[in-house]
Amino acid sequence: MRLILSERDDIAACVRDARPRLGTDDSLVVVIRESGDSLFAAQARAAIAPLAIEAAPVTRINAVLSHNGARAADVEAAISYLETALSTTGQILEIR
């Protein structure tokens, strides 16, 4: 499952709201688009690992941070990788 955040979203609340819709051994990939708000980006980065620990071992939570100028195909490839990487959780892939 993919969760695309905007800078107005509370990452922890959004992830916790999405978890009941996931099945056992599912993956949640949070897509964070770069914005002018550096505080939002820092909060999102800091939240991923604790949220992944909270959801483990039932659900894997990872993130893709898409910087301005990142190619859509590269972002999609990172999301696809994280959705299928069965032993990966709490990670952030930055695409520039």
Backbone bond lengths (Angstrom), bond angles and torsions (degrees), N, CA, C in turn:
res aa  C-N    CA-C-N  psi(-1)  N-CA   C-N-CA  omega(-1)  CA-C   N-CA-C  phi
1 M - - - 1.439 - - 1.528 108.27 -
2 R 1.303 115.74 144.01 1.462 121.67 178.34 1.510 109.82 -112.46
3 L 1.306 114.99 142.53 1.446 121.98 178.01 1.524 106.96 -129.75
4 I 1.317 116.74 112.78 1.460 121.17 -177.68 1.523 108.19 -99.23
5 L 1.328 115.70 121.57 1.460 121.43 -176.46 1.520 111.79 -100.22
6 S 1.306 114.47 149.44 1.461 120.53 168.14 1.527 106.40 -111.99
7 E 1.311 116.90 167.62 1.463 119.03 -175.19 1.522 113.71 -68.71
8 R 1.316 117.79 -9.36 1.460 120.48 176.22 1.530 112.36 -87.74
9 D 1.332 117.57 -9.61 1.461 121.39 -175.22 1.526 112.45 -82.99
10 D 1.315 115.10 146.41 1.463 122.65 171.75 1.522 106.17 -90.74
11 I 1.329 116.80 108.22 1.463 120.78 -172.89 1.525 111.95 -58.56
12 A 1.316 117.85 -44.08 1.467 119.75 -177.93 1.522 110.95 -63.35
13 A 1.315 117.48 -44.33 1.466 120.52 179.46 1.524 111.24 -64.53
14 C 1.324 117.36 -41.55 1.471 120.78 -179.82 1.523 111.38 -64.08
15 V 1.332 116.83 -43.27 1.471 120.58 179.40 1.521 110.25 -66.02
16 R 1.306 117.37 -45.02 1.475 120.04 -179.88 1.525 111.59 -64.53
17 D 1.326 117.47 -34.47 1.470 120.65 176.75 1.527 111.81 -69.12
18 A 1.319 117.56 -32.05 1.467 121.66 -177.67 1.527 112.57 -79.57
19 R 1.310 118.10 -28.12 1.467 121.04 -173.66 1.529 114.78 -56.96
20 P 1.340 121.03 -39.36 1.467 119.37 -179.76 1.535 113.31 -62.66
21 R 1.326 117.77 -20.88 1.469 121.18 179.58 1.521 112.23 -83.92
22 L 1.320 117.59 -3.25 1.459 121.93 -178.75 1.522 110.32 -97.17
23 G 1.313 115.26 148.57 1.450 120.44 176.03 1.518 111.01 -93.02
24 T 1.310 116.23 -178.89 1.461 121.85 176.74 1.520 109.62 -63.76
25 D 1.305 116.38 137.17 1.467 124.35 179.68 1.522 113.22 65.76
26 D 1.320 117.89 20.56 1.460 120.69 176.18 1.521 110.51 -82.81
27 S 1.311 113.94 166.49 1.452 121.65 -180.00 1.521 109.63 -121.95
28 L 1.325 115.79 140.19 1.450 121.72 173.71 1.524 106.82 -118.44
29 V 1.314 115.93 121.29 1.464 120.95 177.30 1.526 107.43 -110.60
30 V 1.316 115.22 118.51 1.453 121.91 179.34 1.527 107.44 -91.16
31 V 1.327 116.11 124.17 1.462 120.74 179.33 1.526 107.53 -102.19
32 I 1.320 114.74 119.14 1.462 121.90 -177.95 1.519 107.27 -113.47
33 R 1.295 116.66 117.69 1.466 120.98 177.91 1.523 108.82 -90.41
34 E 1.320 115.28 135.84 1.459 119.73 179.25 1.520 110.11 -59.64
35 S 1.302 113.98 139.03 1.461 119.05 178.62 1.517 108.53 -135.46
36 G 1.306 116.16 177.46 1.447 120.92 177.27 1.516 112.61 -76.09
37 D 1.321 116.83 -8.40 1.458 121.89 -177.46 1.532 109.59 -92.83
38 S 1.316 116.69 96.89 1.461 120.34 -177.38 1.533 111.78 -68.80
39 L 1.328 117.61 -26.12 1.464 120.63 177.12 1.531 110.59 -65.77
40 F 1.337 117.20 -42.16 1.464 120.63 177.74 1.526 110.59 -59.62
41 A 1.333 116.53 -46.88 1.468 120.39 -179.27 1.529 110.69 -61.64
42 A 1.317 117.72 -41.83 1.463 121.18 179.37 1.526 111.36 -65.33
43 Q 1.326 116.46 -41.70 1.469 120.04 178.55 1.528 110.65 -64.79
44 A 1.313 116.64 -41.18 1.461 120.18 179.78 1.520 110.63 -64.03
45 R 1.328 116.88 -45.16 1.472 120.36 177.92 1.530 111.12 -60.17
46 A 1.321 116.09 -43.70 1.464 120.27 -177.28 1.521 112.79 -69.23
47 A 1.314 118.26 -24.96 1.468 121.49 -174.56 1.526 113.78 -83.81
48 I 1.319 118.62 -24.96 1.465 120.77 -171.50 1.530 112.56 -60.71
49 A 1.326 118.82 -51.84 1.472 120.30 -176.79 1.530 112.38 -61.61
50 P 1.333 120.12 -48.27 1.470 118.37 178.13 1.535 113.30 -62.09
51 L 1.333 117.01 -36.84 1.468 119.52 177.54 1.531 110.86 -66.31
52 A 1.329 116.57 -36.35 1.468 120.39 178.03 1.529 110.64 -66.55
53 I 1.315 116.55 -40.59 1.471 120.12 177.94 1.522 110.26 -63.89
54 E 1.320 115.92 -41.75 1.465 121.09 179.74 1.534 111.64 -61.85
55 A 1.322 117.38 -36.34 1.464 121.87 -175.95 1.527 113.66 -86.94
56 A 1.323 117.46 -19.02 1.462 121.58 -176.73 1.522 110.21 -68.40
57 P 1.296 118.90 152.45 1.467 128.97 -1.99 1.530 114.02 -92.04
58 V 1.312 117.25 5.07 1.465 120.75 -175.09 1.524 112.29 -73.99
59 T 1.329 116.98 -41.38 1.459 121.75 -174.97 1.520 109.99 -127.45
60 R 1.326 116.60 141.89 1.467 122.22 174.48 1.520 108.05 -100.05
61 I 1.326 116.42 132.92 1.462 121.46 178.45 1.516 108.85 -123.75
62 N 1.320 115.95 124.30 1.455 123.73 178.48 1.517 108.67 -136.87
63 A 1.326 116.46 174.77 1.463 119.66 -179.13 1.516 111.29 -142.80
64 V 1.319 114.40 153.69 1.461 122.62 171.22 1.521 106.29 -121.10
65 L 1.320 116.09 123.17 1.457 121.85 176.64 1.523 107.41 -101.34
66 S 1.314 115.30 110.96 1.465 121.71 -176.31 1.527 109.38 -96.60
67 H 1.325 115.98 111.94 1.464 121.00 178.76 1.523 110.21 -80.52
68 N 1.325 115.93 158.20 1.465 120.49 175.26 1.524 109.15 -57.22
69 G 1.315 116.60 134.52 1.455 121.45 -179.11 1.517 114.32 90.56
70 A 1.327 117.63 -5.45 1.464 120.28 178.29 1.523 109.51 -67.74
71 R 1.313 115.95 138.80 1.465 119.72 179.11 1.528 109.65 -75.34
72 A 1.316 115.93 138.49 1.470 121.68 -178.98 1.526 111.21 -57.95
73 A 1.329 117.31 -37.34 1.471 120.53 -179.82 1.527 111.11 -64.96
74 D 1.325 117.27 -35.83 1.465 120.65 178.66 1.524 111.28 -70.16
75 V 1.315 116.32 -39.53 1.467 120.47 177.30 1.527 109.74 -64.37
76 E 1.307 116.80 -44.17 1.470 121.48 178.80 1.526 111.25 -61.90
77 A 1.320 117.36 -40.77 1.466 121.17 179.14 1.530 110.81 -63.78
78 A 1.330 117.04 -40.48 1.467 120.47 178.56 1.527 110.89 -65.47
79 I 1.322 116.51 -42.68 1.463 120.47 178.33 1.529 110.33 -62.10
80 S 1.321 117.07 -46.37 1.465 121.28 179.87 1.520 111.13 -60.66
81 Y 1.326 116.69 -41.82 1.460 120.15 178.28 1.529 110.82 -60.13
82 L 1.324 116.80 -49.81 1.465 120.00 -177.57 1.521 112.51 -65.18
83 E 1.329 117.17 -32.20 1.467 120.21 178.06 1.526 111.95 -65.57
84 T 1.320 116.97 -27.55 1.465 120.29 -175.86 1.522 114.25 -108.55
85 A 1.323 118.76 -5.00 1.469 122.05 -179.22 1.528 108.88 -81.09
86 L 1.316 116.17 92.87 1.456 121.80 -170.02 1.521 115.07 -65.03
87 S 1.314 118.39 -22.85 1.463 119.68 -179.06 1.529 112.62 -107.01
88 T 1.327 116.89 18.71 1.452 121.40 -177.47 1.521 110.15 -114.56
89 T 1.321 116.19 125.31 1.455 121.08 174.88 1.520 108.91 -151.24
90 G 1.325 115.83 148.83 1.455 121.02 178.84 1.520 114.80 78.25
91 Q 1.332 116.58 16.32 1.469 120.56 -176.06 1.532 111.69 -104.58
92 I 1.326 114.43 153.90 1.470 121.36 176.71 1.522 108.10 -125.47
93 L 1.315 116.05 123.02 1.463 121.03 174.72 1.530 107.54 -102.47
94 E 1.323 115.57 124.26 1.459 120.13 178.79 1.513 109.13 -99.22
95 I 1.320 115.34 126.57 1.458 121.17 -179.43 1.525 107.26 -111.76
96 R 1.324 115.44 120.41 1.475 121.40 -178.55 1.497 110.68 -108.80
